[in-house]
Every structure is written in structure tokens, then in C-alpha cells.
Amino acid sequence: MEEAKGVVKHVLLVKFKEGISENQIEELTKSYAKLVDLVEPMKSFHWGKDVSIENLHQGFTHIFESTFESMEGVAEYVAHPAHVEYANLFLSHVEKVIVFDYKPTTVRV
């Protein structure tokens, strides 16, 4: 297996608080996406809502994924004032969150 050179994926699995509307989630997501233009090491942003038929999500309904060139880029992002401000707002609407950073790995056969 070959670990990706430098690239880091930053993933959040989110369970929003009871009573948060789809419109509020949409606004939070749009604001999250804007961080790509504000935080230089953040290279891309994707998100989605659970559509699994296995029903193993444990209440987590949304996933947010950002791509960075390095762990140093993730650290810069985490400390960036725009991220700190957004994270405080975002987390006030979240019941539970799992954050996972990883370097994508390719299996060679």
C-alpha cells in the first residue's frame, strides 16, 4: 500500500441538534464552503447527507470533507481566525461530531 504524498483529508461526521432546520443546515454548509476562499491551505470542500440503506449511521446524518496539502496545512486551518469563528457557530448547532484526518492510501495489486 502506498500512502499519498502530503495530501490530507479532514472529515467531520455530524449529528445536528434536535430542531435544527434543513435551511439552517444549508446556511451552515454554505458558510463552511466559503472557508476554501478564506483559508489558503484548504484546497477543496465536499459534503453529503447519509443515504445508506444499512442504517448504521448512529444518528450521524452529514459528512463534511476538506482536502489539504499537508498536516501543517490542517494545523494552519484549525488556527485560522475565519475557521475559529465559523467552528464556534457550527458547533453550537451540533449534538455530536467526529473529526478524522487521514492520508489517502492506494492499494497496489
All heavy atoms as an XYZ file, in Angstrom:
883
protein
N       0.835     -1.181      0.000
C       0.000      0.000      0.000
C       0.876      1.238      0.000
O       1.913      1.256      0.645
C      -0.904      0.010      1.227
C      -2.000     -1.036      1.147
S      -3.135     -0.976      2.520
C      -2.315     -2.083      3.651
N       0.416      2.237     -0.692
C       1.209      3.449     -0.828
C       0.429      4.651     -0.290
O      -0.637      4.985     -0.784
C       1.546      3.672     -2.302
C       2.462      4.840     -2.543
C       2.822      4.956     -3.999
O       3.060      3.927     -4.647
O       2.859      6.091     -4.485
N       0.972      5.282      0.761
C       0.336      6.453      1.355
C       0.528      7.656      0.451
O       1.601      7.855     -0.117
C       0.950      6.731      2.731
C       0.213      7.776      3.519
C       0.786      7.935      4.908
O       0.380      7.205      5.815
O       1.665      8.808      5.075
N      -0.507      8.465      0.322
C      -0.434      9.662     -0.512
C       0.654     10.593      0.011
O       0.881     10.691      1.206
C      -1.776     10.376     -0.524
N       1.326     11.248     -0.896
C       2.387     12.180     -0.532
C       1.767     13.519     -0.131
O       1.255     14.246     -0.972
C       3.342     12.388     -1.706
C       3.961     11.101     -2.215
C       5.061     10.625     -1.297
C       5.824      9.473     -1.874
N       5.327      8.161     -1.510
N       1.763     13.806      1.160
C       1.335     15.110      1.642
C      -0.152     15.323      1.767
O      -0.584     15.934      2.724
N      -0.959     14.840      0.838
C      -2.383     15.131      0.847
C      -3.037     14.591      2.117
O      -2.779     13.460      2.527
C      -3.081     14.530     -0.391
C      -4.587     14.697     -0.310
C      -2.552     15.171     -1.661
N      -3.878     15.438      2.733
C      -4.597     15.050      3.948
C      -6.073     15.355      3.753
O      -6.433     16.443      3.287
C      -4.070     15.810      5.186
C      -4.868     15.443      6.430
C      -2.589     15.547      5.397
N      -6.921     14.401      4.106
C      -8.367     14.591      4.105
C      -8.796     14.865      5.545
O      -8.380     14.157      6.472
C      -9.097     13.354      3.577
C      -8.744     12.997      2.153
C      -9.339     13.974      1.177
C      -9.122     13.495     -0.253
N      -9.836     14.311     -1.214
N      -9.613     15.892      5.723
C     -10.138     16.290      7.028
C     -11.642     16.047      6.966
O     -12.352     16.679      6.189
C      -9.805     17.775      7.246
C     -10.325     18.358      8.514
N      -9.768     18.088      9.738
C     -11.343     19.229      8.740
C     -10.411     18.784     10.668
N     -11.376     19.474     10.080
N     -12.124     15.072      7.753
C     -13.505     14.617      7.651
C     -14.240     14.845      8.970
O     -13.712     14.547     10.044
C     -13.552     13.113      7.297
C     -14.974     12.602      7.235
C     -12.819     12.855      5.993
N     -15.464     15.377      8.865
C     -16.341     15.521     10.020
C     -17.604     14.710      9.762
O     -18.222     14.853      8.707
C     -16.774     16.973     10.225
C     -15.811     17.930     10.896
C     -14.658     18.256      9.985
C     -16.535     19.185     11.302
N     -17.970     13.875     10.717
C     -19.278     13.219     10.732
C     -20.097     13.978     11.767
O     -19.630     14.182     12.896
C     -19.164     11.756     11.130
C     -18.401     10.862     10.170
C     -18.241      9.469     10.769
C     -19.120     10.780      8.838
N     -21.314     14.386     11.402
C     -22.064     15.315     12.249
C     -23.474     14.812     12.530
O     -24.170     14.333     11.638
C     -22.147     16.697     11.560
C     -22.983     17.669     12.373
C     -20.752     17.264     11.340
N     -23.861     14.960     13.779
C     -25.248     14.785     14.201
C     -25.705     16.153     14.707
O     -25.200     16.643     15.718
C     -25.356     13.745     15.316
C     -26.773     13.555     15.821
C     -26.842     12.516     16.924
C     -28.263     12.328     17.391
N     -28.339     11.357     18.497
N     -26.608     16.777     13.970
C     -27.094     18.096     14.360
C     -28.064     17.982     15.529
O     -28.710     16.947     15.727
C     -27.767     18.803     13.175
C     -26.789     19.308     12.161
C     -26.535     18.587     11.010
C     -26.106     20.494     12.375
C     -25.616     19.049     10.066
C     -25.185     20.965     11.452
C     -24.938     20.238     10.292
N     -28.184     19.065     16.298
C     -29.110     19.108     17.427
C     -30.546     18.996     16.935
O     -30.879     19.404     15.818
C     -28.943     20.421     18.208
C     -27.654     20.508     18.980
C     -27.573     21.818     19.735
C     -26.287     21.900     20.533
N     -26.154     23.203     21.216
N     -31.381     18.449     17.798
C     -32.813     18.361     17.534
C     -33.352     19.765     17.268
O     -32.983     20.719     17.951
C     -33.510     17.761     18.764
C     -34.969     17.489     18.577
C     -35.233     16.075     18.103
O     -34.343     15.221     18.218
O     -36.335     15.861     17.608
N     -34.183     19.896     16.242
C     -34.818     21.178     15.958
C     -34.081     22.053     14.958
O     -34.587     23.099     14.573
N     -32.876     21.645     14.544
C     -32.157     22.406     13.525
C     -32.837     22.151     12.179
O     -33.017     21.003     11.779
C     -30.664     22.001     13.456
C     -29.970     22.240     14.794
C     -29.943     22.714     12.329
C     -29.942     23.675     15.247
N     -33.205     23.206     11.487
C     -33.929     23.050     10.224
C     -32.975     22.763      9.067
O     -31.770     23.048      9.144
C     -34.731     24.314      9.917
O     -33.860     25.375      9.556
N     -33.532     22.233      7.989
C     -32.739     21.993      6.775
C     -32.185     23.311      6.236
O     -31.075     23.351      5.709
C     -33.579     21.280      5.708
C     -33.829     19.815      6.015
C     -32.557     18.980      6.110
O     -31.617     19.182      5.306
O     -32.500     18.114      7.001
N     -32.946     24.399      6.363
C     -32.458     25.718      5.918
C     -31.246     26.154      6.730
O     -30.294     26.704      6.177
C     -33.561     26.769      6.010
C     -34.594     26.627      4.912
O     -34.341     25.989      3.887
N     -35.752     27.207      5.124
N     -31.269     25.919      8.043
C     -30.121     26.260      8.883
C     -28.906     25.425      8.492
O     -27.793     25.947      8.418
C     -30.457     26.046     10.363
C     -31.402     27.083     10.931
C     -31.812     26.728     12.351
O     -32.415     25.685     12.588
N     -31.480     27.604     13.280
N     -29.128     24.134      8.249
C     -28.023     23.256      7.831
C     -27.461     23.726      6.492
O     -26.246     23.767      6.302
C     -28.481     21.787      7.775
C     -28.793     21.288      9.188
C     -27.429     20.912      7.101
C     -29.454     19.925      9.248
N     -28.326     24.119      5.578
C     -27.880     24.620      4.276
C     -27.036     25.877      4.438
O     -25.988     26.018      3.797
C     -29.089     24.903      3.387
C     -28.709     25.334      1.985
C     -29.918     25.546      1.077
O     -30.949     24.895      1.285
O     -29.801     26.379      0.156
N     -27.451     26.794      5.289
C     -26.682     28.028      5.525
C     -25.336     27.719      6.174
O     -24.316     28.309      5.811
C     -27.488     29.018      6.369
C     -28.651     29.631      5.624
C     -28.237     30.321      4.325
O     -27.268     31.097      4.334
O     -28.883     30.063      3.286
N     -25.321     26.803      7.141
C     -24.062     26.404      7.768
C     -23.119     25.776      6.749
O     -21.914     26.028      6.760
C     -24.323     25.418      8.917
C     -24.947     26.007     10.178
C     -25.438     24.897     11.088
C     -23.957     26.909     10.892
N     -23.672     24.971      5.853
C     -22.863     24.317      4.826
C     -22.285     25.336      3.851
O     -21.104     25.265      3.489
C     -23.695     23.255      4.087
O     -24.179     22.302      5.049
C     -22.876     22.537      3.031
N     -23.087     26.304      3.427
C     -22.598     27.357      2.527
C     -21.472     28.141      3.187
O     -20.470     28.470      2.543
C     -23.736     28.300      2.136
C     -24.709     27.705      1.150
C     -25.833     28.683      0.852
C     -26.874     28.095     -0.075
N     -27.989     29.033     -0.295
N     -21.624     28.441      4.465
C     -20.571     29.174      5.185
C     -19.304     28.337      5.307
O     -18.192     28.862      5.208
C     -21.067     29.575      6.573
O     -22.118     30.500      6.466
N     -19.465     27.042      5.518
C     -18.318     26.133      5.597
C     -17.584     26.147      4.257
O     -16.353     26.273      4.200
C     -18.807     24.737      5.932
C     -17.795     23.771      6.485
C     -18.213     22.670      7.206
C     -16.425     23.922      6.287
C     -17.311     21.751      7.715
C     -15.513     23.009      6.799
C     -15.969     21.921      7.508
O     -15.070     21.009      8.018
N     -18.321     26.053      3.160
C     -17.722     26.030      1.824
C     -16.935     27.308      1.535
O     -15.925     27.276      0.822
C     -18.800     25.818      0.768
N     -17.358     28.425      2.088
C     -16.666     29.708      1.861
C     -15.266     29.722      2.460
O     -14.424     30.527      2.054
C     -17.492     30.859      2.425
C     -18.748     31.139      1.632
C     -19.570     32.251      2.264
C     -20.874     32.457      1.510
N     -21.744     33.436      2.179
N     -14.998     28.832      3.418
C     -13.666     28.789      4.027
C     -12.584     28.452      3.005
O     -11.431     28.832      3.168
C     -13.628     27.791      5.187
C     -14.433     28.179      6.433
C     -14.384     27.057      7.469
C     -13.930     29.491      7.025
N     -12.940     27.752      1.928
C     -11.967     27.415      0.878
C     -11.345     28.696      0.308
O     -10.152     28.718     -0.011
C     -12.621     26.587     -0.252
C     -11.661     26.381     -1.406
C     -13.091     25.244      0.280
N     -12.137     29.753      0.211
C     -11.633     31.020     -0.330
C     -10.915     31.868      0.718
O     -10.217     32.814      0.378
C     -12.789     31.834     -0.918
C     -13.421     31.134     -2.108
O     -12.694     30.449     -2.861
O     -14.650     31.264     -2.274
N     -11.082     31.524      1.990
C     -10.513     32.333      3.068
C      -9.258     31.727      3.701
O      -8.452     32.450      4.270
C     -11.567     32.550      4.168
C     -12.855     33.248      3.732
C     -13.865     33.241      4.874
C     -12.562     34.671      3.278
N      -9.127     30.415      3.615
C      -8.017     29.711      4.270
C      -7.180     29.033      3.190
O      -7.578     28.019      2.623
C      -8.545     28.684      5.297
C      -7.384     28.029      6.023
C      -9.506     29.337      6.287
N      -6.021     29.597      2.886
C      -5.198     29.176      1.745
C      -4.897     27.678      1.705
O      -5.002     27.059      0.644
C      -3.905     30.003      1.724
C      -3.140     29.914      0.418
C      -2.274     28.670      0.319
O      -1.725     28.244      1.347
O      -2.169     28.114     -0.793
N      -4.531     27.015      2.828
C      -4.186     25.600      2.714
C      -5.386     24.673      2.458
O      -5.208     23.505      2.128
C      -3.521     25.259      4.039
C      -3.742     26.398      4.938
C      -4.217     27.559      4.140
N      -6.605     25.190      2.590
C      -7.802     24.378      2.323
C      -8.032     24.358      0.822
O      -8.361     25.366      0.212
C      -9.009     24.964      3.065
C     -10.251     24.147      2.999
S     -11.545     24.965      3.971
C     -12.849     23.766      3.882
N      -7.839     23.184      0.202
C      -7.859     23.091     -1.261
C      -9.225     22.736     -1.838
O      -9.534     23.109     -2.962
C      -6.819     22.070     -1.731
C      -5.401     22.435     -1.318
C      -5.031     23.818     -1.813
C      -3.645     24.233     -1.379
N      -3.381     25.644     -1.599
N     -10.038     21.985     -1.092
C     -11.362     21.638     -1.602
C     -12.285     21.295     -0.441
O     -11.834     21.037      0.682
C     -11.294     20.459     -2.573
O     -10.934     19.277     -1.894
N     -13.574     21.300     -0.733
C     -14.603     21.012      0.264
C     -15.731     20.245     -0.412
O     -16.201     20.635     -1.480
C     -15.143     22.317      0.858
C     -16.337     22.134      1.760
C     -16.169     21.679      3.049
C     -17.615     22.421      1.310
C     -17.259     21.501      3.886
C     -18.710     22.257      2.137
C     -18.534     21.799      3.427
N     -16.141     19.145      0.203
C     -17.282     18.362     -0.258
C     -18.137     18.017      0.952
O     -17.628     17.938      2.073
C     -16.831     17.064     -0.937
C     -16.018     17.297     -2.151
N     -14.639     17.375     -2.113
C     -16.367     17.498     -3.426
C     -14.190     17.599     -3.330
N     -15.220     17.682     -4.153
N     -19.399     17.789      0.713
C     -20.263     17.386      1.807
C     -21.375     16.503      1.265
O     -21.612     16.435      0.066
C     -20.844     18.611      2.520
C     -21.922     19.303      1.736
C     -21.754     20.192      0.713
C     -23.321     19.124      1.867
N     -22.968     20.583      0.215
C     -23.954     19.944      0.926
C     -24.108     18.348      2.713
C     -25.330     20.005      0.786
C     -25.488     18.418      2.578
C     -26.080     19.247      1.632
N     -22.049     15.824      2.173
C     -23.165     14.988      1.781
C     -23.990     14.590      2.989
O     -23.606     14.798      4.134
N     -25.131     14.010      2.691
C     -26.064     13.550      3.705
C     -26.156     12.030      3.608
O     -26.136     11.472      2.510
C     -27.433     14.196      3.468
C     -28.410     13.981      4.571
C     -29.665     14.817      4.352
C     -30.621     14.571      5.499
N     -31.848     15.327      5.353
N     -26.273     11.358      4.737
C     -26.330      9.903      4.761
C     -27.487      9.385      3.914
O     -28.621      9.843      4.039
C     -26.490      9.399      6.193
C     -26.573      7.891      6.246
O     -25.602      7.234      5.824
O     -27.622      7.367      6.679
N     -27.166      8.450      3.024
C     -28.172      7.803      2.184
C     -28.051      6.274      2.272
O     -28.651      5.559      1.478
C     -28.064      8.258      0.703
C     -28.388      9.729      0.563
C     -26.689      7.949      0.129
N     -27.316      5.785      3.242
C     -27.055      4.357      3.372
C     -28.329      3.582      3.688
O     -29.163      4.019      4.472
C     -26.027      4.109      4.478
O     -25.859      2.725      4.692
N     -28.434      2.405      3.110
C     -29.557      1.519      3.411
C     -29.249      0.610      4.604
O     -30.123     -0.096      5.088
C     -29.935      0.656      2.183
C     -28.760     -0.224      1.760
C     -30.432      1.528      1.047
C     -29.092     -1.255      0.703
N     -28.005      0.657      5.108
C     -27.601     -0.224      6.201
C     -28.044      0.276      7.576
O     -28.025     -0.469      8.544
C     -26.088     -0.413      6.196
C     -25.607     -1.123      4.956
C     -24.108     -1.230      4.930
O     -23.444     -0.190      4.784
O     -23.605     -2.366      5.084
N     -28.391      1.553      7.673
C     -28.852      2.155      8.927
C     -27.844      1.970     10.071
O     -28.202      1.647     11.195
C     -30.223      1.608      9.319
C     -30.919      2.500     10.325
O     -30.686      3.705     10.360
N     -31.764      1.923     11.149
N     -26.576      2.192      9.776
C     -25.511      2.075     10.770
C     -24.898      3.430     11.121
O     -23.815      3.495     11.684
C     -24.421      1.120     10.253
C     -24.853     -0.320     10.015
C     -23.731     -1.117      9.359
C     -25.304     -0.981     11.314
N     -25.582      4.513     10.812
C     -25.039      5.867     10.976
C     -25.000      6.356     12.413
O     -24.372      7.382     12.702
C     -25.818      6.860     10.115
C     -27.293      6.844     10.374
N     -27.855      7.402     11.486
C     -28.298      6.311      9.646
C     -29.167      7.226     11.452
N     -29.466      6.551     10.339
N     -25.655      5.655     13.342
C     -25.663      6.001     14.757
C     -26.105      7.437     15.015
O     -25.626      8.111     15.926
C     -24.295      5.734     15.384
C     -23.883      4.283     15.304
C     -22.539      4.016     15.929
O     -22.148      4.671     16.895
N     -21.817      3.060     15.384
N     -26.995      7.952     14.185
C     -27.524      9.304     14.367
C     -26.754     10.377     13.624
O     -27.210     11.512     13.547
N     -25.585     10.033     13.080
C     -24.820     10.989     12.286
C     -25.490     11.091     10.913
O     -25.733     10.083     10.264
C     -23.358     10.557     12.156
C     -22.603     10.638     13.452
C     -22.540      9.546     14.302
C     -21.970     11.809     13.838
C     -21.860      9.616     15.504
C     -21.289     11.894     15.039
C     -21.236     10.794     15.878
N     -25.784     12.310     10.500
C     -26.564     12.495      9.274
C     -25.794     13.155      8.140
O     -26.176     13.022      6.985
C     -27.804     13.360      9.558
O     -27.374     14.617     10.112
C     -28.755     12.659     10.516
N     -24.712     13.880      8.456
C     -23.986     14.642      7.444
C     -22.488     14.375      7.543
O     -21.965     14.104      8.623
C     -24.233     16.147      7.626
C     -25.628     16.552      7.284
N     -26.693     16.289      8.112
C     -26.126     17.203      6.210
C     -27.798     16.758      7.556
N     -27.483     17.318      6.402
N     -21.827     14.486      6.393
C     -20.375     14.364      6.331
C     -19.821     15.588      5.602
O     -20.416     16.078      4.643
C     -19.934     13.057      5.637
C     -18.417     12.880      5.738
C     -20.434     12.998      4.202
C     -17.949     11.472      5.395
N     -18.721     16.097      6.104
C     -18.035     17.240      5.515
C     -16.572     16.842      5.341
O     -15.943     16.372      6.278
C     -18.149     18.466      6.425
C     -19.573     18.864      6.691
C     -20.260     18.373      7.782
C     -20.237     19.723      5.837
C     -21.581     18.719      8.023
C     -21.557     20.092      6.058
C     -22.232     19.583      7.154
N     -16.051     17.021      4.117
C     -14.680     16.604      3.820
C     -13.912     17.744      3.158
O     -14.371     18.314      2.170
C     -14.678     15.398      2.887
C     -13.271     14.941      2.545
C     -13.257     13.922      1.429
O     -13.504     14.303      0.268
O     -12.998     12.741      1.732
N     -12.758     18.056      3.718
C     -11.867     19.068      3.144
C     -10.545     18.403      2.794
O     -10.138     17.435      3.434
C     -11.610     20.188      4.150
O     -12.821     20.753      4.589
N      -9.873     18.958      1.799
C      -8.573     18.439      1.382
C      -7.505     19.490      1.633
O      -7.703     20.670      1.329
C      -8.592     18.057     -0.107
O      -9.618     17.095     -0.320
C      -7.257     17.482     -0.555
N      -6.376     19.041      2.167
C      -5.229     19.897      2.450
C      -3.986     19.255      1.854
O      -3.945     18.048      1.639
C      -5.055     20.065      3.965
C      -6.218     20.752      4.618
C      -7.333     20.031      5.022
C      -6.223     22.119      4.796
C      -8.420     20.656      5.604
C      -7.306     22.762      5.373
C      -8.410     22.022      5.770
N      -2.973     20.066      1.612
C      -1.727     19.552      1.035
C      -0.829     18.863      2.055
O       0.054     18.111      1.680
C      -0.956     20.686      0.358
C      -1.647     21.191     -0.894
C      -0.888     22.320     -1.576
O       0.049     22.879     -0.968
O      -1.245     22.640     -2.715
N      -1.071     19.143      3.361
C      -0.199     18.585      4.396
C      -0.863     18.715      5.762
O      -1.845     19.438      5.921
C       1.130     19.348      4.417
O       0.898     20.687      4.832
N      -0.293     18.035      6.756
C      -0.769     18.190      8.132
C      -0.502     19.606      8.632
O      -1.267     20.135      9.425
C      -0.106     17.159      9.056
C      -0.716     15.776      8.966
S      -2.523     15.720      9.246
C      -2.653     16.372     10.906
N       0.561     20.228      8.137
C       0.831     21.620      8.510
C      -0.303     22.523      8.008
O      -0.695     23.472      8.688
C       2.173     22.085      7.938
C       3.386     21.408      8.553
C       3.660     19.994      8.011
O       3.090     19.607      6.971
O       4.429     19.267      8.665
N      -0.828     22.213      6.832
C      -1.966     22.959      6.293
C      -3.204     22.798      7.152
O      -3.952     23.755      7.374
N      -3.430     21.583      7.661
C      -4.562     21.340      8.561
C      -4.391     22.175      9.830
O      -5.340     22.821     10.295
C      -4.715     19.839      8.905
C      -5.817     19.634      9.941
C      -4.979     19.017      7.660
N      -3.176     22.180     10.375
C      -2.910     22.953     11.589
C      -3.138     24.449     11.355
O      -3.707     25.142     12.210
C      -1.484     22.706     12.078
N      -2.715     24.944     10.196
C      -2.930     26.354      9.856
C      -4.430     26.652      9.756
O      -4.906     27.678     10.239
C      -2.230     26.675      8.536
C      -2.259     28.134      8.168
C      -1.522     28.436      6.877
O      -0.558     27.707      6.538
O      -1.918     29.401      6.193
N      -5.169     25.750      9.143
C      -6.621     25.874      9.006
C      -7.303     25.919     10.373
O      -8.135     26.779     10.643
C      -7.134     24.693      8.180
C      -8.594     24.376      8.299
C      -9.552     25.117      7.618
C      -9.027     23.295      9.064
C     -10.899     24.800      7.702
C     -10.370     22.965      9.151
C     -11.297     23.724      8.476
O     -12.622     23.403      8.569
N      -6.940     24.976     11.262
C      -7.560     24.887     12.576
C      -7.355     26.182     13.368
O      -8.262     26.638     14.067
C      -7.020     23.659     13.352
C      -7.419     23.701     14.810
C      -7.511     22.373     12.700
N      -6.191     26.809     13.236
C      -5.883     28.033     13.978
C      -6.334     29.314     13.277
O      -6.343     30.385     13.879
C      -4.377     28.103     14.231
N      -6.720     29.221     12.012
C      -7.085     30.411     11.233
C      -8.313     31.094     11.847
O      -9.297     30.439     12.188
C      -7.368     30.009      9.785
C      -7.436     31.152      8.848
N      -8.526     32.000      8.778
C      -6.548     31.611      7.931
C      -8.314     32.922      7.864
N      -7.109     32.702      7.341
N      -8.275     32.434     12.010
C      -9.397     33.149     12.619
C     -10.747     32.904     11.939
O     -11.771     32.803     12.625
C      -8.992     34.617     12.502
C      -7.498     34.599     12.406
C      -7.145     33.323     11.703
N     -10.773     32.773     10.619
C     -12.041     32.523      9.918
C     -12.598     31.149     10.304
O     -13.810     30.997     10.493
C     -11.838     32.607      8.400
N     -11.710     30.153     10.444
C     -12.156     28.825     10.856
C     -12.616     28.839     12.307
O     -13.650     28.253     12.647
C     -11.055     27.777     10.671
C     -11.412     26.463     11.290
N     -10.939     26.087     12.525
C     -12.231     25.467     10.869
C     -11.439     24.907     12.830
N     -12.223     24.498     11.850
N     -11.871     29.483     13.180
C     -12.228     29.534     14.600
C     -13.610     30.166     14.773
O     -14.466     29.632     15.496
C     -11.162     30.304     15.413
C     -11.626     30.548     16.841
C      -9.830     29.543     15.394
N     -13.848     31.270     14.090
C     -15.148     31.941     14.172
C     -16.256     31.027     13.651
O     -17.310     30.878     14.277
C     -15.116     33.241     13.372
C     -16.420     34.010     13.414
C     -16.377     35.299     12.607
O     -15.271     35.753     12.219
O     -17.451     35.849     12.357
N     -16.024     30.406     12.502
C     -17.028     29.523     11.924
C     -17.264     28.301     12.819
O     -18.414     27.895     13.050
C     -16.636     29.070     10.513
C     -17.619     28.059     10.005
C     -18.878     28.449      9.584
C     -17.317     26.697     10.037
C     -19.820     27.517      9.168
C     -18.249     25.768      9.625
C     -19.494     26.180      9.197
O     -20.420     25.254      8.810
N     -16.196     27.696     13.319
C     -16.318     26.493     14.146
C     -17.164     26.764     15.385
O     -17.977     25.916     15.786
C     -14.937     25.971     14.540
N     -17.000     27.919     15.999
C     -17.802     28.268     17.171
C     -19.288     28.326     16.818
O     -20.136     27.834     17.571
C     -17.341     29.587     17.789
C     -16.016     29.444     18.500
O     -15.686     28.393     19.035
N     -15.238     30.512     18.501
N     -19.622     28.904     15.679
C     -21.005     28.954     15.219
C     -21.505     27.539     14.887
O     -22.572     27.122     15.355
C     -21.118     29.855     13.981
C     -22.464     29.815     13.260
C     -23.551     30.436     14.128
C     -22.363     30.522     11.920
N     -20.756     26.821     14.083
C     -21.139     25.482     13.637
C     -21.384     24.553     14.825
O     -22.417     23.884     14.905
C     -20.031     24.933     12.733
C     -20.320     23.593     12.133
C     -21.136     23.477     11.020
C     -19.751     22.438     12.656
C     -21.393     22.231     10.438
C     -20.001     21.196     12.089
C     -20.825     21.096     10.982
N     -20.428     24.507     15.744
C     -20.515     23.579     16.872
C     -21.676     23.892     17.804
O     -22.163     23.003     18.506
C     -19.190     23.540     17.630
C     -18.037     22.910     16.845
C     -16.727     23.057     17.605
C     -18.324     21.447     16.500
N     -22.160     25.133     17.796
C     -23.314     25.476     18.631
C     -24.595     24.821     18.115
O     -25.593     24.770     18.823
C     -23.485     27.002     18.726
O     -23.938     27.532     17.487
N     -24.575     24.291     16.892
C     -25.728     23.628     16.281
C     -25.573     22.106     16.236
O     -26.429     21.412     15.685
C     -25.933     24.147     14.852
C     -26.356     25.568     14.800
N     -25.461     26.609     14.831
C     -27.581     26.129     14.745
C     -26.124     27.747     14.774
N     -27.410     27.486     14.731
N     -24.489     21.602     16.788
C     -24.141     20.181     16.657
C     -24.285     19.473     17.998
O     -23.833     19.966     19.027
C     -22.688     20.053     16.139
C     -22.177     18.639     16.258
C     -22.614     20.550     14.701
N     -24.926     18.301     17.947
C     -25.028     17.470     19.144
C     -23.776     16.616     19.320
O     -23.235     16.503     20.406
C     -26.256     16.562     19.051
C     -26.452     15.695     20.270
C     -27.706     14.856     20.193
O     -28.727     15.329     19.670
O     -27.659     13.697     20.667
N     -23.323     16.017     18.200
C     -22.128     15.169     18.237
C     -21.356     15.350     16.945
O     -21.941     15.543     15.878
C     -22.501     13.692     18.387
C     -23.052     13.339     19.735
C     -23.505     11.904     19.950
C     -23.037     10.837     19.060
N     -23.483      9.491     19.410
N     -20.038     15.247     17.058
C     -19.189     15.327     15.871
C     -17.998     14.399     16.057
O     -17.492     14.234     17.170
C     -18.730     16.781     15.588
C     -17.852     17.312     16.709
C     -18.015     16.892     14.249
N     -17.600     13.777     14.973
C     -16.358     13.002     14.932
C     -15.480     13.677     13.886
O     -15.937     13.955     12.773
C     -16.604     11.537     14.526
C     -17.439     10.823     15.595
C     -15.279     10.807     14.295
C     -17.865      9.419     15.194
N     -14.246     13.965     14.255
C     -13.293     14.563     13.312
C     -12.195     13.533     13.067
O     -11.654     12.952     14.010
C     -12.684     15.870     13.874
C     -11.665     16.446     12.894
C     -13.776     16.879     14.181
N     -11.890     13.337     11.783
C     -10.916     12.321     11.395
C     -10.049     12.888     10.285
O     -10.575     13.324      9.265
C     -11.678     11.083     10.893
C     -10.881      9.823     10.873
C     -10.903      8.965     11.951
C     -10.127      9.483      9.764
C     -10.180      7.774     11.924
C      -9.399      8.311      9.729
C      -9.426      7.452     10.810
N      -8.748     12.918     10.501
C      -7.801     13.339      9.471
C      -7.040     12.095      8.998
O      -6.615     11.283      9.815
C      -6.800     14.352     10.021
C      -7.456     15.655     10.446
O      -8.455     16.048      9.820
O      -6.972     16.280     11.396
N      -6.887     11.964      7.679
C      -6.153     10.812      7.168
C      -5.463     11.153      5.861
O      -5.838     12.075      5.158
C      -7.078      9.598      6.982
C      -8.028      9.702      5.806
C      -7.737      9.081      4.593
C      -9.210     10.427      5.902
C      -8.598      9.171      3.508
C     -10.087     10.521      4.823
C      -9.773      9.898      3.636
O     -10.626      9.991      2.568
N      -4.430     10.366      5.567
C      -3.743     10.454      4.288
C      -4.252      9.302      3.434
O      -4.083      8.139      3.809
C      -2.226     10.366      4.478
C      -1.642     11.584      5.149
C      -0.134     11.495      5.182
C       0.433     12.805      5.701
N       1.881     12.873      5.493
N      -4.911      9.599      2.325
C      -5.449      8.530      1.474
C      -4.343      7.553      1.049
O      -3.241      7.963      0.714
C      -6.015      9.279      0.262
C      -6.251     10.668      0.756
C      -5.179     10.930      1.772
N      -4.685      6.290      1.075
C      -3.744      5.241      0.744
C      -4.286      4.437     -0.433
O      -5.466      4.136     -0.494
C      -3.528      4.327      1.960
O      -3.077      5.129      3.051
C      -2.511      3.249      1.680
N      -3.399      4.070     -1.344
C      -3.761      3.278     -2.503
C      -3.214      1.866     -2.329
O      -2.069      1.690     -1.927
C      -3.154      3.900     -3.786
O      -3.622      5.246     -3.880
C      -3.560      3.119     -5.011
N      -4.036      0.906     -2.638
C      -3.590     -0.496     -2.599
C      -3.124     -0.861     -3.997
O      -3.852     -0.679     -4.979
C      -4.745     -1.430     -2.163
C      -4.301     -2.874     -2.219
C      -5.239     -1.059     -0.800
N      -1.918     -1.340     -4.081
C      -1.373     -1.786     -5.362
C      -1.465     -3.319     -5.409
O      -1.016     -3.988     -4.499
C       0.075     -1.348     -5.486
C       0.230      0.158     -5.401
C       1.041      0.642     -6.553
N       1.297      2.069     -6.397
C       0.817      2.972     -7.222
N       0.081      2.623     -8.243
N       1.080      4.249     -7.032
N      -2.044     -3.825     -6.489
C      -2.146     -5.288     -6.635
C      -1.281     -5.792     -7.768
O      -0.849     -5.098     -8.622
C      -3.607     -5.723     -6.895
C      -4.316     -5.847     -5.592
C      -4.322     -4.807     -7.824
